[in-house]
Amino acid sequence: MRIQDAVVLVTGANRGIGRALVAGFLERGAARVHAAARDPRTLEGLVGQGAGAAGRVVPLALDITDPAAVAAAAEAASEVNLLVNNAGLHAMGHVLDMDLESVEAVMRTNWLGTLRMLRAFAPVVERNGGGAIVNVISVGAFAGTPQLGPYPASKAALNMLTQAVREDLAPRGISVHAVFPGPVETDMLRYAVEHLPGIGSYTAATADEAAAAILDGIEAGADEIFPDPFAERVRDGLRTDPKGVERLLIDVEKSPPRD
Ligand SMILES: NC(=O)c1ccc[n+]([C@@H]2O[C@H](COP(=O)([O-])OP(=O)(O)OC[C@H]3O[C@@H](n4cnc5c(N)ncnc54)[C@H](OP(=O)(O)O)[C@@H]3O)[C@@H](O)[C@H]2O)c1
C-alpha cells in the first residue's frame, strides 16, 4: 500500500497514537487525511496542516458507536482508500465485579464500533480501486490479564475479526493489517499506570515512534505489525513460547516489572 497520494481516514485522531498517525501520513505524502474525532474541536492544531491552500487535514465528527455518524462519515469521506481503525477504549477492573456498563462500553467501542466501521468503509475503499484497512489492536489481545477488565477480551475479539475480514476483503483488493502495540506514551497508558504502577516501569515507545513503525508496516504490506520493542518481544515469544507470553503479560500488571 502506497501512502504517497492515499486518501486516509484515522479514527480517534485527536490525541495519542491517532494524532501521531495523522502527522505521519502527512509527512509521507498522503493526499488528504480525514481526522475523525468524537469532538472535532479537539482537532485544533491538526486541521489545516499539510501543504496546499486549505491544508490536507479534514476534520470529521465521528463516534464509532453511533450508527448514523458512521454512515454519515462514509458519505463524507467517500474517496478514502486507507482506513485506520485506531479509536479504542480502556476500562480497568476485574470483570467479575466491575460495573457491566463499563464492560459493555469497551466491547461496543473496540469490537462492535470497529466492525461497524469495517462494514461502512469496505465498500468505500473497494469503490476507490482497493486499498488498505488497519486495525489497531494491542499485545493485550494475547493474554487474559485479570485487572484490565474487558480490554484484553475486546482486543482478542478484534484480532479474530481482523483475521476473518482479511480473507473476505483480499479478493476485493483490500489488504487488512493488524497492529499490536505494547506500551505507548499516551493518555491511555497514563490511565493504566494510575491503577497499576508496574506497567509504567516498562519502556514505553512514544506515540511518534509507534506511528512511524505502523506506517512502515503498512508500506511493507505486513499482515501483523508489532510497532515497539515490547511488542516485538511479545511477537518473538509467540513463536517460541506462547505460555511465556501469557505469563509476561499477566506479570506486567504486577510490580516489580522485569526490564
Ligand atoms: N497507549 C498504549 O499503550 C496502547 C497499547 C496498545 C494498544 N493501544 C491502542 O491504540 C489505540 C489508540 O490508543 P491511545 O493510546 O492513543 O489512546 P488514547 O490517547 O486514550 O486515545 C484514544 C482515542 O480513541 C478515541 N475514542 C474512544 N472512544 C471512541 C469512540 N466511541 N468513537 C470515536 N473515537 C473514540 C478517543 O477519543 P476522545 O478523545 O473523544 O476520548 C481518543 O481519540 C487504541 O485502540 C488502543 O487500544 C494503545
The ligand as a Gaussian input file, in Angstrom:
#p B3LYP/6-31G(d) Opt

LIG

0 1
 N       -1.155000       3.502000      24.565000
 C       -0.922000       2.217000      24.644000
 O       -0.091000       1.801000      25.455000
 C       -1.648000       1.253000      23.736000
 C       -1.187000      -0.081000      23.736000
 C       -1.845000      -0.993000      22.922000
 C       -2.895000      -0.601000      22.120000
 N       -3.316000       0.695000      22.146000
 C       -4.445000       1.043000      21.277000
 O       -4.090000       2.132000      20.459000
 C       -5.263000       2.868000      20.093000
 C       -5.030000       4.341000      20.400000
 O       -4.856000       4.437000      21.800000
 P       -4.085000       5.650000      22.506000
 O       -3.065000       5.038000      23.365000
 O       -3.719000       6.686000      21.545000
 O       -5.269000       6.091000      23.488000
 P       -5.892000       7.492000      23.888000
 O       -4.861000       8.545000      23.963000
 O       -6.732000       7.186000      25.088000
 O       -6.839000       7.820000      22.643000
 C       -7.971000       7.045000      22.395000
 C       -8.666000       7.663000      21.207000
 O       -9.826000       6.874000      20.897000
 C      -10.937000       7.764000      20.798000
 N      -12.202000       7.106000      21.085000
 C      -12.578000       6.416000      22.178000
 N      -13.852000       6.001000      22.048000
 C      -14.286000       6.438000      20.838000
 C      -15.490000       6.335000      20.121000
 N      -16.571000       5.699000      20.624000
 N      -15.569000       6.896000      18.890000
 C      -14.527000       7.541000      18.352000
 N      -13.348000       7.703000      18.984000
 C      -13.233000       7.146000      20.216000
 C      -10.628000       8.848000      21.828000
 O      -11.464000       9.960000      21.608000
 P      -11.829000      11.017000      22.799000
 O      -10.691000      11.994000      22.869000
 O      -13.129000      11.607000      22.346000
 O      -11.967000      10.220000      24.064000
 C       -9.163000       9.086000      21.517000
 O       -9.033000       9.879000      20.375000
 C       -6.418000       2.240000      20.881000
 O       -7.136000       1.360000      20.066000
 C       -5.705000       1.488000      21.982000
 O       -6.463000       0.418000      22.485000
 C       -2.722000       1.621000      22.921000

